């Protein structure tokens, strides 16, 4: 089993980022095929779209992917590239199922453009990409950046350099509202608003421990513009919270704690996975720990008539072939099925994680199925939310291992 390594951000005083997983190249010389288990089957088709580590194409894919209207995929790596400090890449589908990778930007630690990007990207109507870096910038505490396409390639601009007073070390990417404002987390929750004179940052909320702490995951927005997210620690039991931020009359934002995690049989310490909201306003997410067995959980929060929220654990992960320790959050399809990944469990030879499906069943039960078990040679430790296309295909990233030892981008066709 590969153990996580918790690493401080260079230049940071108190910021702690997501545990990184060690590369598995030394552990994957050979793998046996996983013996079938009762709730594990191999019917879905798994395909590697790109394997990192063969040249200067990037390494360490910890973030979720972005799918545009033409079927192109975009993402980031925390390492590799021209200067070994990470990249922004694009994968373009071609003939005979082949995909072509293009490096849109290589981060340079010696400059102020940021380095080590772990989060997702977003795309605006003009085709500009937005994301974050954990390090670099004017104070070496990370950045929010924009990549703009042009006839001569892509041009990067730093929209914000963090300096502790306005946050620092963002692990997740950003999300955007209908007005083009960006929202994210960097030890706090922030907003970036575009204007004629540039971008203006506002701190929406700073956590003090009792109301949450260490917001590693990004945020989501509802139709009214309210902001939802999780913190890994803090709250009444120091095991993390789910929070909502609502604009207050007269300015500012008000926090409401929707759920305070308590450990078994409840979940504990939600990690980097972003929340998902269905059309009825129910919220779904994962926790790294807790649950009935202590290996993490998938939960649902439903708003009640009195405006309170009721939590229900849909699944508790077990150690072994079915996977443990969810790597990201869950994604929801039109039929109400949930899909996600784990970073551990699966193959007894490497414990490299799985891709899973949770399907609503009779009497409020949920059926858990493993769609793919990672063997190391095909990637390991998928540590981000999956995404879905309009045909129901899943796309994701595995942060380590693969044919060249530096992670993969994959597709699962259920």
N, C-alpha and C positions, 0 to 999 in steps of 0.2 A: 504494500500500500504506500503510495506517495503521500508524504505529509506536507501540509501547507507551511509556507514560510512567510511570516508577517514582516513587512519591510517598511521602513519609514521613508517618506518622500525627501529627496535631497533638499537641504536648506530649510526644512520645516522644523518647527520647535515642538509642536504637540500633535501634528496631523498623523494619523495612522490610516493606511490604505488597505484595501482588500488583500487578504492572504494570497500570495502568488504560489502557484504550484510548480515544483521543480520539473525541468524537462525530463522526459521519460526515456531518452534515447539509450541510456545505459541499462534500462530494464526491459527493453522490447526486442531483444535479439531473436526471440522466437515466441510464438503464442499458439496454444492449442485452441481448437474450436470449442466454444462454450457448449457444454452439454445442455440439452433442452430441459427447461423447468416447466412446471404446470402452467404458469402465467407468462411465459416467455415464448415468442414465436418469431420466425424469420421471414414472414410473408412480405412485409414492406421492403421496398427497394432502396438501398443506400448507395449513394454515389459521391465520390470526392470530386468537387468542381475545381479545386486548386489546392495544391500542397505547398506550404511555405518552407523556406530554408534552402532552396536551390538557387543560389546567387544572392542578389541584393533586393529581393522581392518582399522583404518584411519577415517578421517572426513574432510569435506570441499574439494570437488573435483572441483577446479577452472580451471584446464588445459584440453587440448585436449587429446584424446586417441591415442595410437599407435597400429596398427594391423600388426602382423607378417605373414609370409607365411603359417604358420600352423593354422591361425585363432585365435591365442591368442591375448588378449588385454592387454596393459600395460598403466599405468598412475601414477599420483602422488596425494597425499593429503597434504593439508597445516597443518592439525592437526591430532590428534589421533595417533595410533601406541603405541609401548611399552613406549615411553617417552612423548607422547602427542604433539610432534612437527612435525608430518607428516610422511608419508611413501612413498615408491615406491611399487606398487602392480602389480600383474599379474592375469588376469582372463582367465581360461582355459575352453573351451566348453566340456561338458560331455554328457552323455546319457539323453534322454527325455527332451532336452532343458535346462538342468541345467548347471550352470557355477560355477566353484570352484575358490575361491580367495586364492592367496598365497602372503604373505608379503615378498618382496625381501629385503627390508631395512627399518628400523625405524630410523629416524633422532633424534639426541640427542643434545639438546641445550648446554649441559655441555662440549661437545667435539668440535672439529673444523671441523666436517664433514658437517656443514651447517644445517639449519632447515627451515621449511615452504617453501615447493616447490609448486609453482603455475602454472608452465609451462608444456609444452609438453615434451615428451621423443623422442629420436631418437635411431635407432638400426643400428650398423655397420655389415659388412659381417661376422665378428667373433662372433656375438651375444652379443656384449657389448652394454650397454645402457648408454646414456649421457643425462644430464639434468642440471638444475640450482636450487639453493635455494635463497630465498630473504634475509635471515639472516644467521648468523653463519660464519664460516671461521675464519681465523687468525685475521681479523679486525672487525668481526661481521657485515660485509657488503655484505654477500652472497658469493656463490661459483658456479663454474662449476664442476660437479662431473661425475665420470664414475663408473658403476657397471659392474663387470666382472663375468660371471658364472663359477663355478668350481664344483668339486665333493663334496665339503663340503658346497656348497651354493654360495651365491653372495658376492663378496668383493667390498667394495666401496673405491675409491681413489678420493681425491680432486685434480683436475687439475689446478684450479686457485682460489685464494682467492682475492676478490675485496678489494681495500683500498682507494677509491676516485680517486687516480691518474690514475687508470685503469678502472674506473667505480664503480658502487655500486648498490645494491638492484635490481638485474635482476628479472623482473616479468615473462617474457616469457622464453621459453626454447631455444634451439639452433637448427640450421640446419647444414647440412654437404654437402661438395662438393665432386667431384669424387676423390680427392686426400686425403680425410679424414680430411680436415681442418674444424673446427667448426666456426660458425658465430652466433652472438647474439647481444642483446641490454642490456645495463646497464647504463642508462643516456647518453650513447654514443653507437657507433657501434664498435664491436671488432671481431677479428679473433684469433683463437687458432690453432696453427700448431703443429702436432706431430713431434718428432725428437728422435734421439738416447739418448739425455740427458733429455728428458721430453717434456713438452709442452711449447711453446713460444707464448705469447700474443702480438698482435699488435693492436693498436687503429686505426681503419680505418677512423673514423670521429667523431668529437666532435661538438655538436650543440651550437650555441650562441644565440638562440632566434629568430633572423631574418631569419634563415634558418631552423627553426624547434626547438622544445623543448619537452622533456619528451617522449622519444620513448618507450612506454610500450609494443607494439606489437613486435613479433619476425620478422625476415626477411625471404625473399625468394630469390632464385637465378635463373637466366635464364641460357640458354645453354652456354653463353659466360662467365659466372662467375660474371656478374654484380649483384649487391645487391639492393633489393627494400624493402621499408618499409614505415611506417607512424610515425608521432609524434602527440601526443594528443594536444599539444599547439605549440606556436611559429608560424613563418611565418608573412606575412604582416598584417594579421588581428588577430594574436594570437589565431587562431582557428584550428591550425594544418596543416600539409602538407603531401603529398605523395612524397617520394624522391627516387632517384636512385644514387647509388655509382658505379663509373666506375674506374678501375685501370688506373692511369695516366702514361704517358711515363716518364721514369726516376724514378719511384717509387711514392708511395702515392696514394690517391684516390681522385676523383673529384665528388662533389655532384651536381646533377641537380634536382631542384624542379619541379616535374611533374605536381603538382596541389597544389594550395594554397586555402584552404577552406574559404568561405565568409559568411556562415550561410544561412538562408532561401533566395531563394528556394534551394540553394546549401546545402551541408552537413556541419557539424561542429564537431570538436573534435573527430577524429577517436580514438578508445580506444584500447583494448587488442587484437582485432581480426586480425589475419594474413591475408595478401593479397593472392589472387589466380590469377594465370596467365593461359590463355587458349593457345592452340597450335599456335594461330596467334600472340601471344604476347600481347593481351589485358589484362588489369588488372581489377580485381573486388575487392571491399571491402565494408566496412560499416562505418558509423559514428554514434557516440552516440547521437549527437544532430543535429540541423539544419533540412534540408529538407523542404518541403512545409509547414509542420505543426509543426516543432520544436521537433519532437519525434525521429529523426534519419532517416537515409537513407541507401539505397544500391546504389553504384555508379559503373560506368564503365569508364575506361580510355583507349582510343584507340590512338595508335601512328599514326601521320599524315605523309604524304610524306616529309615534311620539318623537320621531327624529333621532332616536337612539339607534345603535347598530348592534346586531346580533351576529356573533361569530360561530362558524361551524367548521370543524376539521373534516375535509373531504377524504384525505388520505394521509397516513403516517408511514414514512419510509422505513424499510427494514434493511438491516445489513445483509449483503449477499447478492444473489444473482439479479434481483429486481432493482438494484441501485439504491444509493443512499446519499444524503447531502445534496439537495437540489442546487444546480449550478446557477440558474437564473430564475425568473418568474415563469409564468405560464402565458400562453397565447390561446385565444378563443376562436373557434371556427363558427360558421353560421348555424351549425346543428347543435351548438352548445358543448362540444367536446373541448377539453383542455389538453395542451401539449407542452412538454417541458423536457428538461435534461437533469441528470445528476452528474456530479463530478467524481463520485466514488461508486464502488460496487460494480455489479455486472460480471465481467469475466474474472474467475478466481485466479487467473494467471497475472492480471495486472490491476484490477480494480479501477478501470479507466472511465467508468461512467456509462450511462445509457441515455437513449431517447425514449420517452414514455408518452402514453396517451391515457387520459382519464375521461371516461364516457358516462354521462348520466344514465342511470338504470332505474328499474322499478323501485317504488317505495322510498325514493330519496337516496338510494345507494349509488355508488360510483364504481365502475369497473376499471381497474388499472391493468394496462397492457404495456409490455416493453416492445417498442418498435425496432430498436437497434441496440446492440451491445458493442461498445468500442473495445477493440483488441490491441490498441496501441499502434499497430501498423496502419490503421485507418483513422488515427487521431485519438486524442485522450483529453479528459477534463473539459468538457463543454461548459463554459462558465458564463453564459449569457442567455437572454431570451431568444427563442426561436421567432421566425416570422413566417407568414403564410402568403402564398399567391392566390389568385382567384380560382385556381384549379384544385386547391387543397394541398399543394406540395409544400413541404416544410424546408426552410433553409436555416442553417446555423453555422456556428464556428466551434471548433475544438482548439483549445489554447495551446496544446503541446502535442508532441509525438507526430505521427503521420509518416509518410515515406521519407521525408527529409528531416524529421525531428523538430519542426518549428510550428506545428499546428496545421489545420486544414479548414477550408470552407466546404460544407457538405450539403447535400440535398437528400431528403427522405420523401419518397412517394408512398403514402399509406395504402 
